[in-house]
Amino acid sequence: MSKVRTVKCPQCGASVQWLPENRFRPFCSERCKQIDLGAWASENYRVPAPSGGEVGDPEHPGDSSTQD
Ligand SMILES: [Zn+2]
């Protein structure tokens, strides 16, 4: 009598039996796993632009048009 733990597939929400032979856990299938990995990868590649540059200099707020 072994109680099989059941989890929900993070991708589609289907019940997945947490078994050693289930290579795709916590996903229900390879497809769901691939979808999630793809989403994670694209998320990871979206790196924020590095700050630094002349965007919004607080010491000189638009001084090019104020001095006349
Ligand atoms: Zn799934």
N, CA, C, O and the ligand as a Tripos MOL2 file, in Angstrom:
@<TRIPOS>MOLECULE
protein
  273   271    69     0     0
PROTEIN
NO_CHARGES

@<TRIPOS>ATOM
      1 N           0.8530   -1.2130    0.0000 N.3       1 MET1
      2 CA          0.0000    0.0000    0.0000 C.3       1 MET1
      3 C           0.8700    1.2380    0.0000 C.2       1 MET1
      4 O           1.2050    1.7750    1.0550 O.2       1 MET1
      5 N           1.2160    1.6630   -1.1270 N.am      2 SER2
      6 CA          2.0320    2.8650   -1.2140 C.3       2 SER2
      7 C           1.1650    4.0190   -1.6900 C.2       2 SER2
      8 O           0.4700    3.9440   -2.7040 O.2       2 SER2
      9 N           1.2380    5.0550   -0.9340 N.am      3 LYS3
     10 CA          0.4350    6.2210   -1.2830 C.3       3 LYS3
     11 C           1.1950    7.0510   -2.3200 C.2       3 LYS3
     12 O           2.2890    7.5570   -2.0720 O.2       3 LYS3
     13 N           0.5900    7.1610   -3.4460 N.am      4 VAL4
     14 CA          1.2480    7.9260   -4.5040 C.3       4 VAL4
     15 C           0.9030    9.3960   -4.3640 C.2       4 VAL4
     16 O          -0.2630    9.7810   -4.2850 O.2       4 VAL4
     17 N           1.9100   10.1730   -4.3370 N.am      5 ARG5
     18 CA          1.7120   11.6090   -4.2220 C.3       5 ARG5
     19 C           1.2820   12.1720   -5.5680 C.2       5 ARG5
     20 O           1.8250   11.8080   -6.6110 O.2       5 ARG5
     21 N           0.3260   13.0410   -5.5300 N.am      6 THR6
     22 CA         -0.1640   13.6230   -6.7770 C.3       6 THR6
     23 C           0.0610   15.1250   -6.7770 C.2       6 THR6
     24 O          -0.2610   15.8250   -5.8170 O.2       6 THR6
     25 N           0.6100   15.5880   -7.8560 N.am      7 VAL7
     26 CA          0.8350   17.0230   -7.9790 C.3       7 VAL7
     27 C           0.0900   17.5230   -9.2070 C.2       7 VAL7
     28 O          -0.3880   16.7390  -10.0270 O.2       7 VAL7
     29 N           0.0040   18.8210   -9.3130 N.am      8 LYS8
     30 CA         -0.6550   19.3830  -10.4760 C.3       8 LYS8
     31 C           0.3790   19.8590  -11.4750 C.2       8 LYS8
     32 O           1.3700   20.4960  -11.1180 O.2       8 LYS8
     33 N           0.1320   19.5430  -12.7100 N.am      9 CYS9
     34 CA          1.0230   19.9820  -13.7670 C.3       9 CYS9
     35 C           1.0490   21.5060  -13.7960 C.2       9 CYS9
     36 O          -0.0030   22.1260  -13.9450 O.2       9 CYS9
     37 N           2.2100   22.1210  -13.6600 N.am     10 PRO10
     38 CA          2.3020   23.5820  -13.6380 C.3      10 PRO10
     39 C           1.8290   24.2130  -14.9430 C.2      10 PRO10
     40 O           1.4860   25.3950  -14.9940 O.2      10 PRO10
     41 N           1.8190   23.4190  -15.9690 N.am     11 GLN11
     42 CA          1.4860   23.9520  -17.2830 C.3      11 GLN11
     43 C           0.0000   23.8810  -17.5750 C.2      11 GLN11
     44 O          -0.5990   24.8840  -17.9650 O.2      11 GLN11
     45 N          -0.6080   22.7180  -17.3960 N.am     12 CYS12
     46 CA         -2.0160   22.5690  -17.7630 C.3      12 CYS12
     47 C          -2.9060   22.2410  -16.5750 C.2      12 CYS12
     48 O          -4.1310   22.2280  -16.7020 O.2      12 CYS12
     49 N          -2.3000   21.9750  -15.4160 N.am     13 GLY13
     50 CA         -3.0920   21.7500  -14.2250 C.3      13 GLY13
     51 C          -3.6090   20.3410  -14.0760 C.2      13 GLY13
     52 O          -4.4120   20.0730  -13.1820 O.2      13 GLY13
     53 N          -3.1760   19.4410  -14.9170 N.am     14 ALA14
     54 CA         -3.6190   18.0600  -14.8140 C.3      14 ALA14
     55 C          -2.9570   17.3690  -13.6310 C.2      14 ALA14
     56 O          -1.8480   17.7210  -13.2290 O.2      14 ALA14
     57 N          -3.6400   16.4010  -13.0920 N.am     15 SER15
     58 CA         -3.0780   15.6540  -11.9690 C.3      15 SER15
     59 C          -1.9510   14.7650  -12.4530 C.2      15 SER15
     60 O          -2.0950   14.0150  -13.4190 O.2      15 SER15
     61 N          -0.8280   14.8640  -11.7640 N.am     16 VAL16
     62 CA          0.3380   14.0820  -12.1470 C.3      16 VAL16
     63 C           0.7800   13.2420  -10.9690 C.2      16 VAL16
     64 O           0.9640   13.7650   -9.8700 O.2      16 VAL16
     65 N           0.9490   11.9690  -11.1760 N.am     17 GLN17
     66 CA          1.4260   11.0950  -10.1130 C.3      17 GLN17
     67 C           2.9280   11.2310   -9.9890 C.2      17 GLN17
     68 O           3.6710   11.0330  -10.9490 O.2      17 GLN17
     69 N           3.3550   11.5700   -8.7960 N.am     18 TRP18
     70 CA          4.7830   11.8000   -8.5550 C.3      18 TRP18
     71 C           5.4820   10.4510   -8.4010 C.2      18 TRP18
     72 O           5.6750    9.9460   -7.2950 O.2      18 TRP18
     73 N           5.8510    9.8950   -9.5400 N.am     19 LEU19
     74 CA          6.5100    8.5950   -9.5480 C.3      19 LEU19
     75 C           7.9050    8.7280  -10.1360 C.2      19 LEU19
     76 O           8.1440    9.5760  -10.9960 O.2      19 LEU19
     77 N           8.8200    7.8970   -9.6770 N.am     20 PRO20
     78 CA         10.1920    7.9410  -10.2020 C.3      20 PRO20
     79 C          10.2330    7.7040  -11.7040 C.2      20 PRO20
     80 O          11.0940    8.2340  -12.4050 O.2      20 PRO20
     81 N           9.2990    6.9070  -12.1860 N.am     21 GLU21
     82 CA          9.2930    6.6230  -13.6200 C.3      21 GLU21
     83 C           8.6820    7.7440  -14.4440 C.2      21 GLU21
     84 O           8.7430    7.7390  -15.6740 O.2      21 GLU21
     85 N           8.1030    8.6870  -13.7560 N.am     22 ASN22
     86 CA          7.5490    9.8290  -14.4950 C.3      22 ASN22
     87 C           8.6590   10.8430  -14.7300 C.2      22 ASN22
     88 O           8.9750   11.6540  -13.8600 O.2      22 ASN22
     89 N           9.2280   10.7830  -15.8860 N.am     23 ARG23
     90 CA         10.3940   11.6280  -16.1690 C.3      23 ARG23
     91 C          10.0200   13.0940  -16.3020 C.2      23 ARG23
     92 O          10.8720   13.9770  -16.2000 O.2      23 ARG23
     93 N           8.7650   13.3380  -16.5260 N.am     24 PHE24
     94 CA          8.3660   14.7140  -16.8250 C.3      24 PHE24
     95 C           7.8060   15.4460  -15.6160 C.2      24 PHE24
     96 O           7.4020   16.6050  -15.7120 O.2      24 PHE24
     97 N           7.7840   14.7570  -14.4720 N.am     25 ARG25
     98 CA          7.2310   15.4200  -13.3030 C.3      25 ARG25
     99 C           8.0020   16.6940  -12.9790 C.2      25 ARG25
    100 O           9.2140   16.7040  -13.1900 O.2      25 ARG25
    101 N           7.4150   17.7270  -12.5020 N.am     26 PRO26
    102 CA          5.9960   17.7570  -12.1140 C.3      26 PRO26
    103 C           5.0410   17.9600  -13.2820 C.2      26 PRO26
    104 O           3.8610   18.2380  -13.0690 O.2      26 PRO26
    105 N           5.5120   17.8290  -14.4720 N.am     27 PHE27
    106 CA          4.6330   18.0130  -15.6200 C.3      27 PHE27
    107 C           3.9630   16.6970  -15.9700 C.2      27 PHE27
    108 O           4.4410   15.6260  -15.5950 O.2      27 PHE27
    109 N           2.8510   16.7840  -16.6940 N.am     28 CYS28
    110 CA          2.0970   15.5830  -17.0110 C.3      28 CYS28
    111 C           2.6770   14.9130  -18.2500 C.2      28 CYS28
    112 O           2.4850   13.7150  -18.4580 O.2      28 CYS28
    113 N           3.3730   15.6670  -19.0580 N.am     29 SER29
    114 CA          3.8830   15.0950  -20.2940 C.3      29 SER29
    115 C           5.1080   15.8810  -20.7530 C.2      29 SER29
    116 O           5.4240   16.9540  -20.2390 O.2      29 SER29
    117 N           5.7680   15.3100  -21.7230 N.am     30 GLU30
    118 CA          6.9530   15.9900  -22.2350 C.3      30 GLU30
    119 C           6.5740   17.3270  -22.8690 C.2      30 GLU30
    120 O           7.3180   18.3050  -22.8040 O.2      30 GLU30
    121 N           5.4000   17.3360  -23.4800 N.am     31 ARG31
    122 CA          4.9740   18.5670  -24.1500 C.3      31 ARG31
    123 C           4.8490   19.7100  -23.1520 C.2      31 ARG31
    124 O           5.3440   20.8110  -23.3920 O.2      31 ARG31
    125 N           4.1850   19.4420  -22.0330 N.am     32 CYS32
    126 CA          4.0060   20.4900  -21.0350 C.3      32 CYS32
    127 C           5.3610   20.9430  -20.4950 C.2      32 CYS32
    128 O           5.5740   22.1280  -20.2360 O.2      32 CYS32
    129 N           6.2570   20.0000  -20.3330 N.am     33 LYS33
    130 CA          7.5820   20.3370  -19.8350 C.3      33 LYS33
    131 C           8.3110   21.2560  -20.8120 C.2      33 LYS33
    132 O           8.9360   22.2410  -20.4190 O.2      33 LYS33
    133 N           8.2160   20.9130  -22.0790 N.am     34 GLN34
    134 CA          8.8930   21.7110  -23.0920 C.3      34 GLN34
    135 C           8.3120   23.1190  -23.1560 C.2      34 GLN34
    136 O           9.0390   24.1030  -23.3020 O.2      34 GLN34
    137 N           6.9890   23.1940  -23.0450 N.am     35 ILE35
    138 CA          6.3440   24.5120  -23.0880 C.3      35 ILE35
    139 C           6.8480   25.3770  -21.9460 C.2      35 ILE35
    140 O           7.1710   26.5520  -22.1220 O.2      35 ILE35
    141 N           6.9060   24.7590  -20.7610 N.am     36 ASP36
    142 CA          7.3140   25.5240  -19.5930 C.3      36 ASP36
    143 C           8.7750   25.9230  -19.6880 C.2      36 ASP36
    144 O           9.1370   27.0520  -19.3550 O.2      36 ASP36
    145 N           9.6040   25.0180  -20.1350 N.am     37 LEU37
    146 CA         11.0230   25.3410  -20.2740 C.3      37 LEU37
    147 C          11.2210   26.4630  -21.2880 C.2      37 LEU37
    148 O          12.0550   27.3480  -21.1020 O.2      37 LEU37
    149 N          10.4430   26.4090  -22.3580 N.am     38 GLY38
    150 CA         10.5320   27.4510  -23.3760 C.3      38 GLY38
    151 C          10.1370   28.7990  -22.8090 C.2      38 GLY38
    152 O          10.7700   29.8170  -23.0890 O.2      38 GLY38
    153 N           9.0750   28.7930  -22.0050 N.am     39 ALA39
    154 CA          8.6130   30.0480  -21.4120 C.3      39 ALA39
    155 C           9.6640   30.5960  -20.4700 C.2      39 ALA39
    156 O           9.9240   31.7980  -20.4270 O.2      39 ALA39
    157 N          10.2620   29.6870  -19.7170 N.am     40 TRP40
    158 CA         11.2730   30.1100  -18.7650 C.3      40 TRP40
    159 C          12.4870   30.6830  -19.4980 C.2      40 TRP40
    160 O          13.0650   31.6850  -19.0770 O.2      40 TRP40
    161 N          12.8600   30.0360  -20.5910 N.am     41 ALA41
    162 CA         14.0320   30.4680  -21.3410 C.3      41 ALA41
    163 C          13.8230   31.8610  -21.9230 C.2      41 ALA41
    164 O          14.7000   32.7200  -21.8380 O.2      41 ALA41
    165 N          12.6540   32.0690  -22.5120 N.am     42 SER42
    166 CA         12.4080   33.3740  -23.1180 C.3      42 SER42
    167 C          12.3520   34.4480  -22.0440 C.2      42 SER42
    168 O          12.7490   35.5920  -22.2670 O.2      42 SER42
    169 N          11.8570   34.0660  -20.8860 N.am     43 GLU43
    170 CA         11.8040   35.0040  -19.7670 C.3      43 GLU43
    171 C          13.2170   35.3660  -19.3300 C.2      43 GLU43
    172 O          13.5150   36.5100  -18.9850 O.2      43 GLU43
    173 N          14.0650   34.3630  -19.3560 N.am     44 ASN44
    174 CA         15.4280   34.5430  -18.8930 C.3      44 ASN44
    175 C          16.2290   35.4150  -19.8580 C.2      44 ASN44
    176 O          17.1260   36.1600  -19.4640 O.2      44 ASN44
    177 N          15.8740   35.2940  -21.1300 N.am     45 TYR45
    178 CA         16.6320   36.0610  -22.1110 C.3      45 TYR45
    179 C          16.2530   37.5320  -22.1200 C.2      45 TYR45
    180 O          16.9870   38.3850  -22.6190 O.2      45 TYR45
    181 N          15.0640   37.8060  -21.5420 N.am     46 ARG46
    182 CA         14.6190   39.1910  -21.5500 C.3      46 ARG46
    183 C          15.3340   39.9500  -20.4380 C.2      46 ARG46
    184 O          14.7340   40.2570  -19.4080 O.2      46 ARG46
    185 N          16.5870   40.2480  -20.6390 N.am     47 VAL47
    186 CA         17.3490   40.9500  -19.6170 C.3      47 VAL47
    187 C          17.0470   42.4480  -19.6690 C.2      47 VAL47
    188 O          16.9500   43.0290  -20.7500 O.2      47 VAL47
    189 N          16.9000   43.0570  -18.5170 N.am     48 PRO48
    190 CA         16.6200   44.4870  -18.4790 C.3      48 PRO48
    191 C          17.8010   45.2960  -18.9950 C.2      48 PRO48
    192 O          18.9580   44.9120  -18.8210 O.2      48 PRO48
    193 N          17.4930   46.4220  -19.6320 N.am     49 ALA49
    194 CA         18.5520   47.2690  -20.1600 C.3      49 ALA49
    195 C          19.3810   47.8340  -19.0140 C.2      49 ALA49
    196 O          18.8320   48.2920  -18.0130 O.2      49 ALA49
    197 N          20.6680   47.8010  -19.1570 N.am     50 PRO50
    198 CA         21.5370   48.3180  -18.0870 C.3      50 PRO50
    199 C          21.3610   49.8170  -17.9060 C.2      50 PRO50
    200 O          21.3620   50.5750  -18.8760 O.2      50 PRO50
    201 N          21.2090   50.2350  -16.6550 N.am     51 SER51
    202 CA         21.0460   51.6530  -16.3860 C.3      51 SER51
    203 C          22.3860   52.3570  -16.5480 C.2      51 SER51
    204 O          23.4460   51.7670  -16.3360 O.2      51 SER51
    205 N          22.3210   53.5940  -16.9170 N.am     52 GLY52
    206 CA         23.5780   54.3090  -17.1750 C.3      52 GLY52
    207 C          23.4850   54.9130  -18.5510 C.2      52 GLY52
    208 O          23.1950   54.2190  -19.5240 O.2      52 GLY52
    209 N          23.7270   56.1830  -18.6360 N.am     53 GLY53
    210 CA         23.5170   56.8660  -19.9030 C.3      53 GLY53
    211 C          22.9330   58.2230  -19.5960 C.2      53 GLY53
    212 O          22.8250   58.6180  -18.4350 O.2      53 GLY53
    213 N          22.5600   58.9270  -20.6260 N.am     54 GLU54
    214 CA         22.0280   60.2500  -20.3500 C.3      54 GLU54
    215 C          20.5080   60.2870  -20.3770 C.2      54 GLU54
    216 O          19.9020   61.1380  -21.0290 O.2      54 GLU54
    217 N          19.9110   59.3600  -19.6640 N.am     55 VAL55
    218 CA         18.4540   59.3350  -19.5900 C.3      55 VAL55
    219 C          18.0120   59.9440  -18.2730 C.2      55 VAL55
    220 O          18.2280   59.3620  -17.2110 O.2      55 VAL55
    221 N          17.3970   61.1080  -18.3380 N.am     56 GLY56
    222 CA         16.8510   61.7410  -17.1550 C.3      56 GLY56
    223 C          17.9170   62.1370  -16.1580 C.2      56 GLY56
    224 O          17.9270   61.6260  -15.0390 O.2      56 GLY56
    225 N          18.7870   63.0060  -16.5220 N.am     57 ASP57
    226 CA         19.7950   63.5050  -15.5840 C.3      57 ASP57
    227 C          19.1220   64.4430  -14.5770 C.2      57 ASP57
    228 O          18.6120   65.4890  -14.9770 O.2      57 ASP57
    229 N          19.1050   64.1060  -13.3030 N.am     58 PRO58
    230 CA         18.3770   64.9110  -12.3090 C.3      58 PRO58
    231 C          19.0330   66.2520  -12.0340 C.2      58 PRO58
    232 O          18.3880   67.1480  -11.4890 O.2      58 PRO58
    233 N          20.2980   66.4120  -12.3990 N.am     59 GLU59
    234 CA         20.9780   67.6820  -12.1100 C.3      59 GLU59
    235 C          20.7630   68.7080  -13.2140 C.2      59 GLU59
    236 O          20.8910   69.9120  -12.9940 O.2      59 GLU59
    237 N          20.4430   68.2260  -14.3710 N.am     60 HIS60
    238 CA         20.2030   69.1330  -15.4890 C.3      60 HIS60
    239 C          18.9190   68.7600  -16.2000 C.2      60 HIS60
    240 O          18.9340   68.1390  -17.2620 O.2      60 HIS60
    241 N          17.7990   69.1530  -15.5930 N.am     61 PRO61
    242 CA         16.5020   68.8040  -16.2030 C.3      61 PRO61
    243 C          16.2160   69.6520  -17.4350 C.2      61 PRO61
    244 O          15.6600   70.7460  -17.3370 O.2      61 PRO61
    245 N          16.5920   69.1480  -18.5550 N.am     62 GLY62
    246 CA         16.2890   69.8240  -19.8250 C.3      62 GLY62
    247 C          16.8430   71.2280  -19.8900 C.2      62 GLY62
    248 O          16.0980   72.1670  -20.1710 O.2      62 GLY62
    249 N          18.1160   71.3980  -19.6410 N.am     63 ASP63
    250 CA         18.6880   72.7410  -19.6570 C.3      63 ASP63
    251 C          18.9700   73.2630  -21.0480 C.2      63 ASP63
    252 O          19.3640   74.4160  -21.2220 O.2      63 ASP63
    253 N          18.7680   72.4160  -22.0320 N.am     64 SER64
    254 CA         19.0560   72.8290  -23.4030 C.3      64 SER64
    255 C          18.0160   73.8320  -23.9120 C.2      64 SER64
    256 O          18.2850   74.5890  -24.8450 O.2      64 SER64
    257 N          16.8120   73.8350  -23.2890 N.am     65 SER65
    258 CA         15.7610   74.7260  -23.7780 C.3      65 SER65
    259 C          15.4820   75.8590  -22.7960 C.2      65 SER65
    260 O          14.7160   76.7660  -23.1210 O.2      65 SER65
    261 N          16.0810   75.8340  -21.6010 N.am     66 THR66
    262 CA         15.7620   76.8370  -20.5900 C.3      66 THR66
    263 C          16.7400   78.0160  -20.6110 C.2      66 THR66
    264 O          16.4370   79.0750  -20.0620 O.2      66 THR66
    265 N          17.8690   77.8510  -21.2150 N.am     67 GLN67
    266 CA         18.8040   78.9630  -21.2040 C.3      67 GLN67
    267 C          18.7470   79.7230  -22.5250 C.2      67 GLN67
    268 O          19.2160   79.2860  -23.5760 O.2      67 GLN67
    269 N          18.1490   80.8650  -22.3870 N.am     68 ASP68
    270 CA         18.0410   81.7300  -23.5590 C.3      68 ASP68
    271 C          18.0590   83.1870  -23.0970 C.2      68 ASP68
    272 O          17.9790   84.0970  -23.9210 O.2      68 ASP68
    273 ZN          0.3550   19.1930  -18.4330 Zn       69 ZN69
@<TRIPOS>BOND
     1     1     2 1
     2     2     3 1
     3     3     4 2
     4     3     5 am
     5     5     6 1
     6     6     7 1
     7     7     8 2
     8     7     9 am
     9     9    10 1
    10    10    11 1
    11    11    12 2
    12    11    13 am
    13    13    14 1
    14    14    15 1
    15    15    16 2
    16    15    17 am
    17    17    18 1
    18    18    19 1
    19    19    20 2
    20    19    21 am
    21    21    22 1
    22    22    23 1
    23    23    24 2
    24    23    25 am
    25    25    26 1
    26    26    27 1
    27    27    28 2
    28    27    29 am
    29    29    30 1
    30    30    31 1
    31    31    32 2
    32    31    33 am
    33    33    34 1
    34    34    35 1
    35    35    36 2
    36    35    37 am
    37    37    38 1
    38    38    39 1
    39    39    40 2
    40    39    41 am
    41    41    42 1
    42    42    43 1
    43    43    44 2
    44    43    45 am
    45    45    46 1
    46    46    47 1
    47    47    48 2
    48    47    49 am
    49    49    50 1
    50    50    51 1
    51    51    52 2
    52    51    53 am
    53    53    54 1
    54    54    55 1
    55    55    56 2
    56    55    57 am
    57    57    58 1
    58    58    59 1
    59    59    60 2
    60    59    61 am
    61    61    62 1
    62    62    63 1
    63    63    64 2
    64    63    65 am
    65    65    66 1
    66    66    67 1
    67    67    68 2
    68    67    69 am
    69    69    70 1
    70    70    71 1
    71    71    72 2
    72    71    73 am
    73    73    74 1
    74    74    75 1
    75    75    76 2
    76    75    77 am
    77    77    78 1
    78    78    79 1
    79    79    80 2
    80    79    81 am
    81    81    82 1
    82    82    83 1
    83    83    84 2
    84    83    85 am
    85    85    86 1
    86    86    87 1
    87    87    88 2
    88    87    89 am
    89    89    90 1
    90    90    91 1
    91    91    92 2
    92    91    93 am
    93    93    94 1
    94    94    95 1
    95    95    96 2
    96    95    97 am
    97    97    98 1
    98    98    99 1
    99    99   100 2
   100    99   101 am
   101   101   102 1
   102   102   103 1
   103   103   104 2
   104   103   105 am
   105   105   106 1
   106   106   107 1
   107   107   108 2
   108   107   109 am
   109   109   110 1
   110   110   111 1
   111   111   112 2
   112   111   113 am
   113   113   114 1
   114   114   115 1
   115   115   116 2
   116   115   117 am
   117   117   118 1
   118   118   119 1
   119   119   120 2
   120   119   121 am
   121   121   122 1
   122   122   123 1
   123   123   124 2
   124   123   125 am
   125   125   126 1
   126   126   127 1
   127   127   128 2
   128   127   129 am
   129   129   130 1
   130   130   131 1
   131   131   132 2
   132   131   133 am
   133   133   134 1
   134   134   135 1
   135   135   136 2
   136   135   137 am
   137   137   138 1
   138   138   139 1
   139   139   140 2
   140   139   141 am
   141   141   142 1
   142   142   143 1
   143   143   144 2
   144   143   145 am
   145   145   146 1
   146   146   147 1
   147   147   148 2
   148   147   149 am
   149   149   150 1
   150   150   151 1
   151   151   152 2
   152   151   153 am
   153   153   154 1
   154   154   155 1
   155   155   156 2
   156   155   157 am
   157   157   158 1
   158   158   159 1
   159   159   160 2
   160   159   161 am
   161   161   162 1
   162   162   163 1
   163   163   164 2
   164   163   165 am
   165   165   166 1
   166   166   167 1
   167   167   168 2
   168   167   169 am
   169   169   170 1
   170   170   171 1
   171   171   172 2
   172   171   173 am
   173   173   174 1
   174   174   175 1
   175   175   176 2
   176   175   177 am
   177   177   178 1
   178   178   179 1
   179   179   180 2
   180   179   181 am
   181   181   182 1
   182   182   183 1
   183   183   184 2
   184   183   185 am
   185   185   186 1
   186   186   187 1
   187   187   188 2
   188   187   189 am
   189   189   190 1
   190   190   191 1
   191   191   192 2
   192   191   193 am
   193   193   194 1
   194   194   195 1
   195   195   196 2
   196   195   197 am
   197   197   198 1
   198   198   199 1
   199   199   200 2
   200   199   201 am
   201   201   202 1
   202   202   203 1
   203   203   204 2
   204   203   205 am
   205   205   206 1
   206   206   207 1
   207   207   208 2
   208   207   209 am
   209   209   210 1
   210   210   211 1
   211   211   212 2
   212   211   213 am
   213   213   214 1
   214   214   215 1
   215   215   216 2
   216   215   217 am
   217   217   218 1
   218   218   219 1
   219   219   220 2
   220   219   221 am
   221   221   222 1
   222   222   223 1
   223   223   224 2
   224   223   225 am
   225   225   226 1
   226   226   227 1
   227   227   228 2
   228   227   229 am
   229   229   230 1
   230   230   231 1
   231   231   232 2
   232   231   233 am
   233   233   234 1
   234   234   235 1
   235   235   236 2
   236   235   237 am
   237   237   238 1
   238   238   239 1
   239   239   240 2
   240   239   241 am
   241   241   242 1
   242   242   243 1
   243   243   244 2
   244   243   245 am
   245   245   246 1
   246   246   247 1
   247   247   248 2
   248   247   249 am
   249   249   250 1
   250   250   251 1
   251   251   252 2
   252   251   253 am
   253   253   254 1
   254   254   255 1
   255   255   256 2
   256   255   257 am
   257   257   258 1
   258   258   259 1
   259   259   260 2
   260   259   261 am
   261   261   262 1
   262   262   263 1
   263   263   264 2
   264   263   265 am
   265   265   266 1
   266   266   267 1
   267   267   268 2
   268   267   269 am
   269   269   270 1
   270   270   271 1
   271   271   272 2
@<TRIPOS>SUBSTRUCTURE
     1 MET1         2 RESIDUE 1 A MET
     2 SER2         6 RESIDUE 1 A SER
     3 LYS3        10 RESIDUE 1 A LYS
     4 VAL4        14 RESIDUE 1 A VAL
     5 ARG5        18 RESIDUE 1 A ARG
     6 THR6        22 RESIDUE 1 A THR
     7 VAL7        26 RESIDUE 1 A VAL
     8 LYS8        30 RESIDUE 1 A LYS
     9 CYS9        34 RESIDUE 1 A CYS
    10 PRO10       38 RESIDUE 1 A PRO
    11 GLN11       42 RESIDUE 1 A GLN
    12 CYS12       46 RESIDUE 1 A CYS
    13 GLY13       50 RESIDUE 1 A GLY
    14 ALA14       54 RESIDUE 1 A ALA
    15 SER15       58 RESIDUE 1 A SER
    16 VAL16       62 RESIDUE 1 A VAL
    17 GLN17       66 RESIDUE 1 A GLN
    18 TRP18       70 RESIDUE 1 A TRP
    19 LEU19       74 RESIDUE 1 A LEU
    20 PRO20       78 RESIDUE 1 A PRO
    21 GLU21       82 RESIDUE 1 A GLU
    22 ASN22       86 RESIDUE 1 A ASN
    23 ARG23       90 RESIDUE 1 A ARG
    24 PHE24       94 RESIDUE 1 A PHE
    25 ARG25       98 RESIDUE 1 A ARG
    26 PRO26      102 RESIDUE 1 A PRO
    27 PHE27      106 RESIDUE 1 A PHE
    28 CYS28      110 RESIDUE 1 A CYS
    29 SER29      114 RESIDUE 1 A SER
    30 GLU30      118 RESIDUE 1 A GLU
    31 ARG31      122 RESIDUE 1 A ARG
    32 CYS32      126 RESIDUE 1 A CYS
    33 LYS33      130 RESIDUE 1 A LYS
    34 GLN34      134 RESIDUE 1 A GLN
    35 ILE35      138 RESIDUE 1 A ILE
    36 ASP36      142 RESIDUE 1 A ASP
    37 LEU37      146 RESIDUE 1 A LEU
    38 GLY38      150 RESIDUE 1 A GLY
    39 ALA39      154 RESIDUE 1 A ALA
    40 TRP40      158 RESIDUE 1 A TRP
    41 ALA41      162 RESIDUE 1 A ALA
    42 SER42      166 RESIDUE 1 A SER
    43 GLU43      170 RESIDUE 1 A GLU
    44 ASN44      174 RESIDUE 1 A ASN
    45 TYR45      178 RESIDUE 1 A TYR
    46 ARG46      182 RESIDUE 1 A ARG
    47 VAL47      186 RESIDUE 1 A VAL
    48 PRO48      190 RESIDUE 1 A PRO
    49 ALA49      194 RESIDUE 1 A ALA
    50 PRO50      198 RESIDUE 1 A PRO
    51 SER51      202 RESIDUE 1 A SER
    52 GLY52      206 RESIDUE 1 A GLY
    53 GLY53      210 RESIDUE 1 A GLY
    54 GLU54      214 RESIDUE 1 A GLU
    55 VAL55      218 RESIDUE 1 A VAL
    56 GLY56      222 RESIDUE 1 A GLY
    57 ASP57      226 RESIDUE 1 A ASP
    58 PRO58      230 RESIDUE 1 A PRO
    59 GLU59      234 RESIDUE 1 A GLU
    60 HIS60      238 RESIDUE 1 A HIS
    61 PRO61      242 RESIDUE 1 A PRO
    62 GLY62      246 RESIDUE 1 A GLY
    63 ASP63      250 RESIDUE 1 A ASP
    64 SER64      254 RESIDUE 1 A SER
    65 SER65      258 RESIDUE 1 A SER
    66 THR66      262 RESIDUE 1 A THR
    67 GLN67      266 RESIDUE 1 A GLN
    68 ASP68      270 RESIDUE 1 A ASP
    69 ZN69       273 GROUP 0 **** ****
